[in-house]
Amino acid sequence: MNWHSVWARLTLWRPLITGILMATVLSYSPLSVANSRASYCDAQLAKTTADPILKNRVFGELVQQNLATVYRDNPDYLSDAASPGNYLSDGKVGRLTEKWLGYFCQEFNQLTPAISSSDFVTQILSALVTIAELTQNYPNWRQSLVSEEFKSWLAGLIAKGEFSEPSCEGIPYCYGSPTQLHGLFDEFYLNPGSEQYQDPVPSEPNYYLPVLRPQTQALSYYQLTEANMAKLTIWSENTAKFNKLIGKKFSTDIEIGTALTPVVVALIGTDDTKTVSKTLGALITVTPAKYQLLSQKPVETSLDDKSANSPDKSTATSPDKNAGSQTSHKAGTSVNSADSPSEPSPALTPPEVQTAVITPPSAPAPTTQVLTQPQIYEVSRVSADSLLTSLSLLALSEAQVIQLTSLTGSVFLDDYLFSIAIKHLGLDTSQLQALNTLAHKTGKQGLQVGKPLVWQATPGCGCTQNSIIENGNERPYYGFYPYWQQESGAGIDYSHLTRIGFFSAVIQGQQLLLPNNWRANKAYSKFAINAHNHRVKVDLVFSSRGEVGSPSYGWPYNQNMIEQILAAVKMPITDNMINRIKPVVSLGTSASRTLGDGVTLNVDLKEINSQEKVDEFIDFIKKLKQGLNSDASSNRVSSLIATNPQALATDDYYLNLMLQADELEAGTSWFYTVENLAKIEAYINIFIVNFTPLSDLGIQPSSSSNSVSSPVSTSSNDSVSALKAFRTLLGDAAYSDSAGKIFAKVIPLIRVNDADINALTEVVNYTQWSYLGAAFWTLPQSEQAATLIQKSYFPAPPLVFPFLAPIVELTDKVCNTLCPLRWPLRLGFFLVVLTVLIYAIASWWIFSLRQLFSRWYFLVFLLLSCIFIILVFSCDPYWQQQQQLFLFIFILGIFGYNFFRQLALKRRGSLP
């Protein structure tokens, strides 16, 4: 057989054979499946074009909102969404919306035969809502889908028979319907056996269509542990010792080694001989000894008159005795005369003998080596700084370490909160970075039990004097209390506050992180109960300093975040008997209290870079206020459509917003404008304006010379100027229509404990006349600050009759004691009235019970009851409001009693 001819024939037929094989392979490849899915989706969408539901604007908005959630990181979608016309957010199912519905259908929807176009619309809408919820709950689920961790975990489920073998790999529809896919990731992330809190390292995915994958976000927190504090203490103590040794001179290496070795061992954290020796060698600088060479007195030769005639041994007398003196700084070097060893120097020359100094012309003068400076061992500043830099040590003073001790064990949810907690230490940038590095911990913070907050009232503190709760007097006084602050012995004067902000929860991407001591059980809810007893409301502050909408975080201000916030704030207080029986005692007029009474948003919105995001945040504010105004038992936004979102002074739950004054004045941000504040003013109860940043984290010097806020200024002139500048900003004629409503809700944030008392006095004096309230950072206040605030904002009213001052003082003391106990007193009043009514009704049928009315102890009971009721009516704010009503009922009762008594006497007539 001619093999060459056979090969030639195969070469001719090779393209045909290759085509047949490729067709065979492609007929079973994902590409063919993709083509069939595309054909199916295109055909079904073509059928639904004339369906009336697609023309419904509500349906269009629902579809576009969910598509925006699912594909928020897809560059093609973002490009289409940014195109002129806003065709992906106009509420109409047009060409672009149909394009992305088809894209979604190909990626997620199963090839389930739909009986009609309506069934297909129902299927795809249900799938769209399910995947949108999946994306909100687990923003990084696409990375997990193609990660080795997920594949290994899924293989385990398949091996156990808990999940069927997927039809393909890496594409969403491979794993079943959207509901099955959602359930699969629920189990993957929430199953205690899975590594749910460690984001897998994403491999290169084989997506059905290319999708921009969000950056993985590692969970972390900040905490100064006992080990960290021990290390800081060691560093502080030994750095102080080390600094004392710098520049100190030692005469021997043993002496400096003895002094330096214990300090170096403590600083480097090891006693390894080689490491310690190497460190000491780099630290110690040796200065060699210094010597001076002094020439000796020239050799004197004694000659008598008889030997003076020897011409060969006589020389000319030196005109200068010190001409041969030399010095040398080289140790161990001497220049000696060649004749000096062999010619002894006479100790004494008799006076009767004539002497002459004979100096040979070629011989140098004899010298002596003298030590002028011994060898020195020391640690130079350069070598010391080099060591401290290489070790990255944080050298704090003893006072700073003591201040940090109060933070030991406290968990800080992000670096922003941690930087606020340590700001008062006055650290420079390098020290701040070193402390952040020391406190940074990776992973989930776990179930560490936080310290319960203890908010003790100052001695003699009564209920708040502000009447905002009763008659809507809009003059709020707001105080912030950080959750990590544990003050023992320091009290809060509740009578000078209307609300307290629990600072702070953290919005981190799509997730809401709560402090570990924000809990509703008895051990942790005492702080809220104590504030409620003094008629002060508690707001939960929510802080966010992440890049809004960045790939690592995503857009957080959505419906899911609203529900998380409502659940955190409207958490019912448990294990409290008084709170449970409030609806019964109040006859349904007062509901059981929740842990929070409002929301304060401390969010940084300067990263918003489009009007679309501004509108989304405004819509978020409206829906959040709508949820707060709804029934406490209903937190889902879908059930809040009929709720009025308007903010009123008498709202049960407040929505407050913190603003940075310099951002408003600069006018360079999309959101921070007076126009946008006017849009949300109707939904905000209080605007808290901050003039100095709470944290130096990420603060850059402002380029504007007219900025209304100066970074952490303690100058009273700067502070008052900033307050005036903000009033001037709102007083601009361009904002005349809206500025008045905004300013009526604005209160400035005053640092009551950071500034000196003189600067604080000027700020307080200005704000009490120019603003309708104030916010104080932080609680508890110092004694000087508390005294100043009381004199400025809460002056004692003058007495009309000064001679009644002792009685008024006694009355105030009694009411200050009883007002915080008003609910136990109300319970007692309720039981007394109920007992009397039951006994009186029973005595109509049981004659023997009437005998009690004639006993003396019944009169005592009536007397004590009257005193008790008078005290309750006088000191309970609720009953104080009802005094006129009860006076009318009392008078009506007297007249009624007299009327029925006269009627009974008239009927009795002249009967004996």
Secondary structure in CASP SS format (residue, H / E / C, confidence):
PFRMAT SS
TARGET T0000
AUTHOR 0000-0000-0000
METHOD secondary structure of the structure
MODEL  1
M C 1.00
N C 1.00
W H 1.00
H H 1.00
S H 1.00
V H 1.00
W H 1.00
A H 1.00
R H 1.00
L H 1.00
T H 1.00
L H 1.00
W H 1.00
R H 1.00
P H 1.00
L H 1.00
I H 1.00
T H 1.00
G H 1.00
I H 1.00
L H 1.00
M H 1.00
A H 1.00
T H 1.00
V H 1.00
L H 1.00
S C 1.00
Y C 1.00
S C 1.00
P H 1.00
L H 1.00
S H 1.00
V H 1.00
A H 1.00
N H 1.00
S H 1.00
R H 1.00
A H 1.00
S H 1.00
Y H 1.00
C H 1.00
D H 1.00
A H 1.00
Q H 1.00
L H 1.00
A H 1.00
K H 1.00
T H 1.00
T H 1.00
A H 1.00
D C 1.00
P H 1.00
I H 1.00
L H 1.00
K H 1.00
N C 1.00
R H 1.00
V H 1.00
F H 1.00
G H 1.00
E H 1.00
L H 1.00
V H 1.00
Q H 1.00
Q H 1.00
N H 1.00
L H 1.00
A H 1.00
T H 1.00
V H 1.00
Y C 1.00
R C 1.00
D C 1.00
N C 1.00
P H 1.00
D H 1.00
Y H 1.00
L H 1.00
S H 1.00
D H 1.00
A H 1.00
A C 1.00
S C 1.00
P C 1.00
G C 1.00
N C 1.00
Y C 1.00
L C 1.00
S C 1.00
D C 1.00
G C 1.00
K C 1.00
V C 1.00
G C 1.00
R H 1.00
L H 1.00
T H 1.00
E H 1.00
K H 1.00
W H 1.00
L H 1.00
G H 1.00
Y H 1.00
F H 1.00
C H 1.00
Q H 1.00
E H 1.00
F H 1.00
N C 1.00
Q C 1.00
L C 1.00
T C 1.00
P C 1.00
A C 1.00
I C 1.00
S C 1.00
S H 1.00
S H 1.00
D H 1.00
F H 1.00
V H 1.00
T H 1.00
Q H 1.00
I H 1.00
L H 1.00
S H 1.00
A H 1.00
L H 1.00
V H 1.00
T H 1.00
I H 1.00
A H 1.00
E H 1.00
L H 1.00
T H 1.00
Q H 1.00
N H 1.00
Y C 1.00
P C 1.00
N C 1.00
W H 1.00
R H 1.00
Q H 1.00
S H 1.00
L H 1.00
V C 1.00
S C 1.00
E H 1.00
E H 1.00
F H 1.00
K H 1.00
S H 1.00
W H 1.00
L H 1.00
A H 1.00
G H 1.00
L H 1.00
I H 1.00
A H 1.00
K H 1.00
G C 1.00
E C 1.00
F C 1.00
S C 1.00
E C 1.00
P C 1.00
S C 1.00
C C 1.00
E C 1.00
G C 1.00
I C 1.00
P H 1.00
Y H 1.00
C H 1.00
Y H 1.00
G C 1.00
S C 1.00
P H 1.00
T H 1.00
Q H 1.00
L H 1.00
H H 1.00
G H 1.00
L H 1.00
F H 1.00
D H 1.00
E H 1.00
F H 1.00
Y H 1.00
L H 1.00
N C 1.00
P C 1.00
G C 1.00
S C 1.00
E C 1.00
Q C 1.00
Y C 1.00
Q C 1.00
D C 1.00
P C 1.00
V C 1.00
P C 1.00
S C 1.00
E C 1.00
P C 1.00
N C 1.00
Y C 1.00
Y C 1.00
L C 1.00
P C 1.00
V C 1.00
L C 1.00
R C 1.00
P C 1.00
Q C 1.00
T C 1.00
Q C 1.00
A C 1.00
L C 1.00
S E 1.00
Y E 1.00
Y E 1.00
Q E 1.00
L C 1.00
T C 1.00
E H 1.00
A H 1.00
N H 1.00
M H 1.00
A H 1.00
K H 1.00
L H 1.00
T H 1.00
I H 1.00
W H 1.00
S H 1.00
E H 1.00
N H 1.00
T H 1.00
A H 1.00
K H 1.00
F H 1.00
N H 1.00
K H 1.00
L H 1.00
I E 1.00
G C 1.00
K C 1.00
K C 1.00
F E 1.00
S C 1.00
T C 1.00
D H 1.00
I H 1.00
E H 1.00
I H 1.00
G H 1.00
T H 1.00
A H 1.00
L H 1.00
T H 1.00
P H 1.00
V H 1.00
V H 1.00
V H 1.00
A H 1.00
L H 1.00
I H 1.00
G C 1.00
T C 1.00
D C 1.00
D C 1.00
T H 1.00
K H 1.00
T H 1.00
V H 1.00
S H 1.00
K H 1.00
T H 1.00
L H 1.00
G H 1.00
A H 1.00
L H 1.00
I E 1.00
T E 1.00
V E 1.00
T E 1.00
P C 1.00
A C 1.00
K E 1.00
Y E 1.00
Q E 1.00
L E 1.00
L E 1.00
S E 1.00
Q C 1.00
K C 1.00
P C 1.00
V C 1.00
E E 1.00
T E 1.00
S E 1.00
L C 1.00
D C 1.00
D C 1.00
K C 1.00
S H 1.00
A H 1.00
N H 1.00
S C 1.00
P H 1.00
D H 1.00
K H 1.00
S C 1.00
T C 1.00
A C 1.00
T C 1.00
S C 1.00
P C 1.00
D C 1.00
K C 1.00
N C 1.00
A C 1.00
G C 1.00
S C 1.00
Q C 1.00
T C 1.00
S C 1.00
H C 1.00
K C 1.00
A C 1.00
G C 1.00
T C 1.00
S C 1.00
V C 1.00
N C 1.00
S C 1.00
A C 1.00
D C 1.00
S C 1.00
P C 1.00
S C 1.00
E C 1.00
P C 1.00
S C 1.00
P C 1.00
A C 1.00
L C 1.00
T C 1.00
P C 1.00
P C 1.00
E C 1.00
V C 1.00
Q C 1.00
T E 1.00
A E 1.00
V E 1.00
I C 1.00
T C 1.00
P C 1.00
P C 1.00
S C 1.00
A C 1.00
P C 1.00
A C 1.00
P C 1.00
T E 1.00
T E 1.00
Q E 1.00
V E 1.00
L E 1.00
T E 1.00
Q E 1.00
P C 1.00
Q C 1.00
I E 1.00
Y E 1.00
E E 1.00
V E 1.00
S C 1.00
R H 1.00
V H 1.00
S H 1.00
A H 1.00
D H 1.00
S H 1.00
L H 1.00
L H 1.00
T H 1.00
S H 1.00
L H 1.00
S C 1.00
L C 1.00
L C 1.00
A C 1.00
L C 1.00
S C 1.00
E H 1.00
A H 1.00
Q H 1.00
V H 1.00
I H 1.00
Q H 1.00
L H 1.00
T H 1.00
S C 1.00
L C 1.00
T C 1.00
G C 1.00
S C 1.00
V E 1.00
F E 1.00
L C 1.00
D C 1.00
D H 1.00
Y H 1.00
L H 1.00
F H 1.00
S H 1.00
I H 1.00
A H 1.00
I C 1.00
K H 1.00
H H 1.00
L H 1.00
G C 1.00
L C 1.00
D C 1.00
T H 1.00
S H 1.00
Q H 1.00
L H 1.00
Q H 1.00
A H 1.00
L H 1.00
N H 1.00
T H 1.00
L H 1.00
A H 1.00
H E 1.00
K E 1.00
T E 1.00
G C 1.00
K C 1.00
Q C 1.00
G C 1.00
L C 1.00
Q C 1.00
V C 1.00
G C 1.00
K C 1.00
P C 1.00
L C 1.00
V C 1.00
W C 1.00
Q C 1.00
A E 1.00
T C 1.00
P C 1.00
G C 1.00
C C 1.00
G C 1.00
C C 1.00
T C 1.00
Q C 1.00
N C 1.00
S C 1.00
I H 1.00
I H 1.00
E H 1.00
N H 1.00
G C 1.00
N C 1.00
E C 1.00
R C 1.00
P C 1.00
Y E 1.00
Y E 1.00
G E 1.00
F E 1.00
Y E 1.00
P E 1.00
Y C 1.00
W C 1.00
Q C 1.00
Q C 1.00
E C 1.00
S C 1.00
G C 1.00
A C 1.00
G C 1.00
I E 1.00
D C 1.00
Y H 1.00
S H 1.00
H H 1.00
L C 1.00
T C 1.00
R E 1.00
I E 1.00
G E 1.00
F E 1.00
F E 1.00
S E 1.00
A E 1.00
V E 1.00
I E 1.00
Q E 1.00
G C 1.00
Q C 1.00
Q E 1.00
L E 1.00
L E 1.00
L C 1.00
P C 1.00
N C 1.00
N C 1.00
W C 1.00
R C 1.00
A C 1.00
N C 1.00
K C 1.00
A C 1.00
Y C 1.00
S C 1.00
K H 1.00
F H 1.00
A H 1.00
I H 1.00
N H 1.00
A H 1.00
H H 1.00
N H 1.00
H C 1.00
R C 1.00
V C 1.00
K E 1.00
V E 1.00
D E 1.00
L E 1.00
V E 1.00
F E 1.00
S E 1.00
S E 1.00
R C 1.00
G C 1.00
E C 1.00
V C 1.00
G C 1.00
S C 1.00
P C 1.00
S C 1.00
Y C 1.00
G C 1.00
W C 1.00
P C 1.00
Y C 1.00
N C 1.00
Q H 1.00
N H 1.00
M H 1.00
I H 1.00
E H 1.00
Q H 1.00
I H 1.00
L H 1.00
A H 1.00
A H 1.00
V H 1.00
K C 1.00
M C 1.00
P E 1.00
I C 1.00
T C 1.00
D C 1.00
N C 1.00
M H 1.00
I H 1.00
N H 1.00
R H 1.00
I H 1.00
K H 1.00
P H 1.00
V H 1.00
V H 1.00
S C 1.00
L C 1.00
G C 1.00
T C 1.00
S C 1.00
A C 1.00
S C 1.00
R C 1.00
T E 1.00
L C 1.00
G C 1.00
D C 1.00
G E 1.00
V E 1.00
T E 1.00
L E 1.00
N E 1.00
V E 1.00
D C 1.00
L C 1.00
K C 1.00
E C 1.00
I C 1.00
N C 1.00
S C 1.00
Q H 1.00
E H 1.00
K H 1.00
V H 1.00
D H 1.00
E H 1.00
F H 1.00
I H 1.00
D H 1.00
F H 1.00
I H 1.00
K H 1.00
K H 1.00
L H 1.00
K H 1.00
Q H 1.00
G H 1.00
L H 1.00
N H 1.00
S C 1.00
D C 1.00
A C 1.00
S C 1.00
S C 1.00
N C 1.00
R C 1.00
V H 1.00
S H 1.00
S H 1.00
L C 1.00
I C 1.00
A C 1.00
T C 1.00
N C 1.00
P C 1.00
Q C 1.00
A C 1.00
L C 1.00
A C 1.00
T C 1.00
D C 1.00
D C 1.00
Y C 1.00
Y E 1.00
L E 1.00
N E 1.00
L E 1.00
M E 1.00
L E 1.00
Q E 1.00
A H 1.00
D H 1.00
E H 1.00
L H 1.00
E H 1.00
A H 1.00
G C 1.00
T C 1.00
S C 1.00
W C 1.00
F C 1.00
Y C 1.00
T C 1.00
V H 1.00
E H 1.00
N H 1.00
L H 1.00
A H 1.00
K H 1.00
I H 1.00
E H 1.00
A H 1.00
Y H 1.00
I C 1.00
N C 1.00
I E 1.00
F E 1.00
I E 1.00
V E 1.00
N E 1.00
F C 1.00
T C 1.00
P C 1.00
L C 1.00
S C 1.00
D C 1.00
L C 1.00
G C 1.00
I C 1.00
Q C 1.00
P C 1.00
S C 1.00
S C 1.00
S C 1.00
S C 1.00
N C 1.00
S C 1.00
V C 1.00
S C 1.00
S C 1.00
P C 1.00
V C 1.00
S C 1.00
T C 1.00
S C 1.00
S H 1.00
N H 1.00
D H 1.00
S H 1.00
V H 1.00
S H 1.00
A H 1.00
L H 1.00
K H 1.00
A H 1.00
F H 1.00
R H 1.00
T H 1.00
L H 1.00
L H 1.00
G C 1.00
D C 1.00
A H 1.00
A H 1.00
Y H 1.00
S C 1.00
D C 1.00
S C 1.00
A H 1.00
G H 1.00
K H 1.00
I H 1.00
F H 1.00
A C 1.00
K C 1.00
V E 1.00
I E 1.00
P E 1.00
L E 1.00
I E 1.00
R E 1.00
V C 1.00
N C 1.00
D C 1.00
A C 1.00
D C 1.00
I H 1.00
N H 1.00
A H 1.00
L H 1.00
T H 1.00
E H 1.00
V H 1.00
V H 1.00
N H 1.00
Y H 1.00
T H 1.00
Q H 1.00
W H 1.00
S H 1.00
Y C 1.00
L C 1.00
G C 1.00
A E 1.00
A E 1.00
F E 1.00
W E 1.00
T C 1.00
L C 1.00
P C 1.00
Q C 1.00
S C 1.00
E H 1.00
Q H 1.00
A H 1.00
A H 1.00
T H 1.00
L H 1.00
I H 1.00
Q H 1.00
K H 1.00
S H 1.00
Y H 1.00
F C 1.00
P C 1.00
A C 1.00
P C 1.00
P C 1.00
L C 1.00
V C 1.00
F C 1.00
P H 1.00
F H 1.00
L H 1.00
A H 1.00
P H 1.00
I H 1.00
V H 1.00
E H 1.00
L H 1.00
T H 1.00
D H 1.00
K H 1.00
V H 1.00
C H 1.00
N H 1.00
T H 1.00
L H 1.00
C H 1.00
P H 1.00
L H 1.00
R H 1.00
W H 1.00
P H 1.00
L H 1.00
R H 1.00
L H 1.00
G H 1.00
F H 1.00
F H 1.00
L H 1.00
V H 1.00
V H 1.00
L H 1.00
T H 1.00
V H 1.00
L H 1.00
I H 1.00
Y H 1.00
A H 1.00
I H 1.00
A H 1.00
S H 1.00
W C 1.00
W C 1.00
I C 1.00
F H 1.00
S H 1.00
L H 1.00
R H 1.00
Q H 1.00
L H 1.00
F H 1.00
S H 1.00
R C 1.00
W H 1.00
Y H 1.00
F H 1.00
L H 1.00
V H 1.00
F H 1.00
L H 1.00
L H 1.00
L H 1.00
S H 1.00
C H 1.00
I H 1.00
F H 1.00
I H 1.00
I H 1.00
L H 1.00
V H 1.00
F H 1.00
S H 1.00
C H 1.00
D C 1.00
P H 1.00
Y H 1.00
W H 1.00
Q H 1.00
Q H 1.00
Q C 1.00
Q H 1.00
Q H 1.00
L H 1.00
F H 1.00
L H 1.00
F H 1.00
I H 1.00
F H 1.00
I H 1.00
L H 1.00
G H 1.00
I H 1.00
F H 1.00
G H 1.00
Y H 1.00
N H 1.00
F H 1.00
F H 1.00
R H 1.00
Q H 1.00
L H 1.00
A H 1.00
L H 1.00
K H 1.00
R H 1.00
R H 1.00
G C 1.00
S C 1.00
L C 1.00
P C 1.00
END
